């Protein structure tokens, strides 16, 4: 898509149904992509954490497995915090609003 076509497409999106103009800033593409990726990773991290807690509670894991899972989840949480800091994101920035369905991630 050339520059003129991109401008027309952006203009069409902006004009539909009185919506506000679509913000397509090249400077924020990387940050927005990181935000989306980190949101998906955070969703998976929370699901893994809940599954681990269930397995801890039922006694399905050995002490060694519990230790490794706990350490892995802590390291993942630390790495997520580093990436959020690098891109100026807060934990609440990773929660997509799904409109009538509510937020993607449960509020902790």
C-alpha positions, 0 to 999 in steps of 0.5 A, a space after each residue: 500500500 503506497 502512502 496515498 492509499 494509506 492516507 485514504 484508508 486512514 481518512 475513511 476509518 476516521 470518517 465512519 460513524 463519527 468515530 475519532 481518527 484512527 491513531 496510526 503513529 509509526 513511533 508507537 508501533 513497537 510499543 503497541 506490539 510489545 503491549 499486545 505480546 505482553 498481554 498475551 504472555 500475561 494471560 498465559 502466565 496467570 493461567 499457568 499460575 492458577 493451574 500450578 496452584 490447583 496442582 499444589 493443592 491436590 498434591 500432584 507434584 513432588 517437592 522438586 516440581 513445586 520448586 521448579 514451577 515456583 521459580 519459573 513463575 517468579 522468573 517470568 514475573 521478573 522478566 515481564 516487569 523488566 519488559 514493562 519498565 523498558 517500554 513504559 508500561 504499567 501492569 494495568 496497561 496489559 489488560 484489554 477492554 473487551 467492551 461489554 465482556 469486560 476486561 480480558 484479565 481478571 483484576 487482582 
